[in-house]
Amino acid sequence: MSVYRALQDQRLGLTVLLAFFWLLVVRLCFFLQSGVWPETGRLLLSDAAGAVALAGLLILARFFWLRVALVIALGSLMTAAAMHLAAHGTYPRLSMLSKGTDPVFLASSVLNSQLLMLPLYLGLAWLLVRIYRWLVPIPPRRVTFAALMVLLSTGLYLAASHSLTTSRNNVVLGFLAQIPTAVMAPAGSLVGESVVNETAPDRSQTEREFFEAEVAGPDVPEPPNVLLIMVEGLSAGYFPSISEYHGLTPVVSLPALEDKLAGKGFRLYRNTLSMERQTDRGTFAILCGQYPDFQRLSTKMQDVAEGEAFPLCMPELLRAHGYTTAYWQAAPLSYMSKDRFMPRAGFTRVTGSEAFEQGGEKPEGWGPPDPVYFANVAERLQELDRQTDRWLVTLLNVGTHHPFDTGGENADGEDSQDPLPTEPLKARRNALRVMEQSLIDFLDDLEAAGVLDNTLVILTSDESGGFVRQDQESFPLNGNTGVLAVRPPRAEALEQYADRDRIVAQLDLPLTILDATGASEPPLTMTGRSLLSRDTAPRDLLLADTYTGMKFFLRESGELLACTESLLRCETWAFEPGRLFGTLTPTDNEPFLTLAQRLRLFGESARLPTGPSAGTE
């Protein structure tokens, strides 16, 4: 009867209604700050559920110190959510909070102009509490019922949601629902490991196909130099022909860069998969030809840096074949332990933002803006080309990383071409267009200097987290739309490479480079398929999106299994193999992998060699 009386209490209805309208106001603030507006119907349903939980929290905050804590918690959560939505198109994950304590990340991505929105969200939270106290001067003494409201709404939301951090979610409920998943994650990992350890020897052919490596092993009488350009957060969806081919609606278009690539003989692949989100995960796959971390916390690069794992990576194999290997990035090397990882991966020349210090002053934020960075590495690359016969150079810029620092430079026509007036999208578009012109100038300078005459050039990205669409609810693989463009030294050699419509992935780059340089001798402890391997059957791939908590099993024949992080619940999708991102359609088919197989596959992907490799000194 007490529950029935509580439901009849008009104060409860007023509290839920107040919470619902407050959440809509917050949604509007999020849109003005990020430019992301999810599908309205699901948004309203999500916020209606969130209003129930928020109403319960208001009722529970009976004492002054609890109300202060609620204001601080709500204000901080809304600020973090808005910043993450503007940068990545998703809300932050509870398990990623430790990342925010890193000094480099804190100084470069958190302490920026968007942090000025904290007083606004604190003020909105304070206003919510004040209006509640005005509407309900005598709050109902139903602490148990309020607690049940929060727990029940959180449990139902967790059970109904495949992902808790997409933009359609309610921030309050999405965060609360992450608490039990964060607590249960270690137990789930132990279960997965036990399944792997108990049954790995009996792994079926179906499971082995997720880990196969395929190379062409051609005879290469004159091995070329290799220039591997990773553009932070770049996606093929930003190229007009790709977005039109797949029916995507990106917030920025880079026609000048696409035209320049075509004019210089690049092949732009139309179905490129980024394996995961975050730089260290993508970089590891690109350099070492193994699956990146699919777990909440990324440890593979750290394990290699600390000498606990010894994968034989592509730079080390090229170094053993007489190549001078260099890794030049714009960001500080200490972040993600790249200062220790890159030499262990085989790079002999490694520099970061410290290479751009002038007069003892370090570059601000993440590092030098793209016009400074690309001009600098162009000069260094020309000098290296004069000094050495054979080289591998890997680049990673930082200007297209949030908060999108361009050094005050604006792209031509940025103000006149803005489809949306919101500042974050404007900053993203400007950063990508400044990168576009900087990269064009970089390629022109290298070509004029003759550096590209005997050079295999590959343009890719560390991740496709920068791909923001106007229809943010396109799902799944919204965060896995990668980019790959390839230019061999001789134009006619492009005929030896895979067709532009073939599904390619970050894992394919190391084997492609090893094939192109004649260094693909077995045994290779890698996963992937060289682009020089032409006659191939459809394969299987593992993918994930750590920001949405989703994991994927992809069959190139046209099937996709999209699962929650626990792998317990999955949805099946179908697609046309030559038009992956443009034809994804949900189906009613049963999952093509059992739970045990799903656990084994992701458990197996987490393993790394634990002993010194033959190429490690």
PEGI-V555941 format. One record per backbone hydrogen bond with DSSP energy under -1.0 kcal/mol. NH is the residue of the N-H (numbers start at 1). CO is the residue of the C=O. If there is no record, write none. Layout:
# PEGI-V555941
nh->NH co->CO
nh->NH co->CO
This chain:
# PEGI-V555941
nh->5 co->1
nh->6 co->2
nh->7 co->3
nh->8 co->4
nh->12 co->9
nh->13 co->9
nh->14 co->10
nh->15 co->11
nh->16 co->12
nh->17 co->13
nh->18 co->14
nh->19 co->15
nh->20 co->16
nh->21 co->17
nh->22 co->18
nh->23 co->19
nh->24 co->20
nh->25 co->21
nh->26 co->22
nh->27 co->23
nh->28 co->24
nh->29 co->25
nh->30 co->26
nh->31 co->27
nh->32 co->28
nh->33 co->29
nh->34 co->30
nh->35 co->31
nh->43 co->39
nh->44 co->40
nh->45 co->41
nh->46 co->42
nh->47 co->43
nh->48 co->44
nh->49 co->45
nh->50 co->46
nh->51 co->47
nh->52 co->48
nh->53 co->49
nh->54 co->50
nh->55 co->51
nh->56 co->52
nh->57 co->53
nh->58 co->54
nh->59 co->55
nh->60 co->56
nh->61 co->57
nh->62 co->60
nh->67 co->63
nh->68 co->64
nh->69 co->65
nh->70 co->66
nh->71 co->67
nh->72 co->68
nh->73 co->69
nh->74 co->70
nh->75 co->71
nh->76 co->72
nh->77 co->73
nh->78 co->74
nh->79 co->75
nh->80 co->76
nh->81 co->77
nh->82 co->78
nh->83 co->79
nh->84 co->80
nh->85 co->81
nh->86 co->82
nh->87 co->83
nh->88 co->84
nh->89 co->85
nh->91 co->165
nh->96 co->93
nh->97 co->94
nh->99 co->96
nh->101 co->98
nh->102 co->99
nh->106 co->102
nh->107 co->103
nh->108 co->104
nh->109 co->105
nh->110 co->105
nh->111 co->106
nh->112 co->110
nh->115 co->112
nh->116 co->113
nh->117 co->114
nh->118 co->115
nh->121 co->117
nh->122 co->118
nh->123 co->119
nh->124 co->120
nh->125 co->121
nh->126 co->122
nh->127 co->123
nh->128 co->124
nh->129 co->125
nh->130 co->126
nh->131 co->127
nh->132 co->128
nh->133 co->129
nh->134 co->130
nh->135 co->131
nh->136 co->132
nh->142 co->140
nh->146 co->142
nh->147 co->143
nh->148 co->144
nh->149 co->145
nh->150 co->146
nh->151 co->147
nh->152 co->148
nh->153 co->149
nh->154 co->150
nh->155 co->151
nh->156 co->152
nh->157 co->153
nh->158 co->154
nh->159 co->155
nh->160 co->156
nh->161 co->157
nh->169 co->166
nh->174 co->170
nh->175 co->171
nh->176 co->172
nh->177 co->173
nh->179 co->176
nh->182 co->178
nh->183 co->179
nh->184 co->180
nh->185 co->181
nh->188 co->184
nh->189 co->185
nh->190 co->186
nh->191 co->187
nh->192 co->188
nh->193 co->189
nh->194 co->190
nh->195 co->191
nh->196 co->192
nh->197 co->193
nh->198 co->194
nh->199 co->195
nh->200 co->196
nh->202 co->199
nh->203 co->200
nh->208 co->204
nh->209 co->205
nh->210 co->207
nh->211 co->208
nh->214 co->528
nh->225 co->454
nh->226 co->391
nh->227 co->456
nh->228 co->393
nh->229 co->458
nh->230 co->395
nh->231 co->460
nh->234 co->231
nh->236 co->482
nh->238 co->235
nh->239 co->236
nh->243 co->239
nh->244 co->240
nh->245 co->241
nh->246 co->242
nh->248 co->243
nh->251 co->468
nh->254 co->238
nh->258 co->254
nh->259 co->255
nh->260 co->256
nh->261 co->257
nh->262 co->258
nh->263 co->259
nh->264 co->260
nh->265 co->262
nh->266 co->261
nh->267 co->486
nh->269 co->484
nh->270 co->500
nh->273 co->504
nh->274 co->480
nh->282 co->278
nh->283 co->279
nh->284 co->280
nh->285 co->281
nh->286 co->282
nh->287 co->283
nh->288 co->284
nh->289 co->285
nh->303 co->299
nh->304 co->300
nh->305 co->301
nh->306 co->302
nh->307 co->304
nh->308 co->303
nh->310 co->609
nh->314 co->287
nh->316 co->345
nh->317 co->313
nh->318 co->314
nh->319 co->315
nh->320 co->316
nh->322 co->319
nh->323 co->318
nh->324 co->390
nh->326 co->392
nh->327 co->349
nh->328 co->394
nh->329 co->351
nh->330 co->396
nh->337 co->334
nh->338 co->333
nh->339 co->333
nh->341 co->337
nh->342 co->338
nh->344 co->340
nh->345 co->341
nh->347 co->342
nh->348 co->325
nh->349 co->325
nh->351 co->327
nh->353 co->331
nh->355 co->352
nh->356 co->353
nh->357 co->354
nh->358 co->361
nh->361 co->358
nh->367 co->364
nh->373 co->369
nh->374 co->370
nh->375 co->371
nh->376 co->372
nh->377 co->373
nh->378 co->374
nh->379 co->375
nh->380 co->376
nh->381 co->377
nh->382 co->378
nh->383 co->379
nh->384 co->380
nh->385 co->381
nh->386 co->382
nh->387 co->383
nh->388 co->384
nh->392 co->324
nh->393 co->226
nh->394 co->326
nh->395 co->228
nh->396 co->328
nh->397 co->230
nh->401 co->398
nh->404 co->401
nh->409 co->406
nh->414 co->411
nh->417 co->413
nh->426 co->422
nh->427 co->423
nh->428 co->424
nh->429 co->425
nh->430 co->426
nh->431 co->427
nh->432 co->428
nh->433 co->429
nh->434 co->430
nh->435 co->431
nh->436 co->432
nh->437 co->433
nh->438 co->434
nh->439 co->435
nh->440 co->436
nh->441 co->437
nh->442 co->438
nh->443 co->439
nh->444 co->440
nh->445 co->441
nh->446 co->442
nh->447 co->443
nh->448 co->444
nh->449 co->445
nh->450 co->447
nh->451 co->446
nh->453 co->450
nh->455 co->452
nh->456 co->225
nh->457 co->487
nh->458 co->227
nh->459 co->485
nh->460 co->229
nh->467 co->464
nh->470 co->249
nh->474 co->471
nh->480 co->477
nh->482 co->272
nh->482 co->480
nh->485 co->459
nh->486 co->267
nh->487 co->457
nh->493 co->490
nh->494 co->491
nh->495 co->492
nh->496 co->493
nh->497 co->494
nh->498 co->531
nh->502 co->499
nh->504 co->271
nh->506 co->273
nh->508 co->505
nh->509 co->506
nh->512 co->508
nh->513 co->509
nh->514 co->510
nh->515 co->511
nh->516 co->512
nh->517 co->513
nh->518 co->515
nh->519 co->514
nh->526 co->524
nh->527 co->289
nh->528 co->212
nh->530 co->214
nh->533 co->530
nh->536 co->534
nh->541 co->554
nh->543 co->552
nh->544 co->275
nh->545 co->550
nh->549 co->545
nh->550 co->545
nh->551 co->563
nh->552 co->543
nh->553 co->561
nh->554 co->541
nh->555 co->559
nh->556 co->539
nh->558 co->555
nh->559 co->555
nh->560 co->573
nh->561 co->553
nh->562 co->571
nh->563 co->551
nh->564 co->569
nh->567 co->564
nh->571 co->562
nh->573 co->560
nh->574 co->585
nh->575 co->558
nh->579 co->576
nh->585 co->574
nh->587 co->572
nh->598 co->594
nh->599 co->595
nh->600 co->596
nh->601 co->597
nh->602 co->598
nh->603 co->599
nh->604 co->600
nh->605 co->601
nh->607 co->604
nh->616 co->613
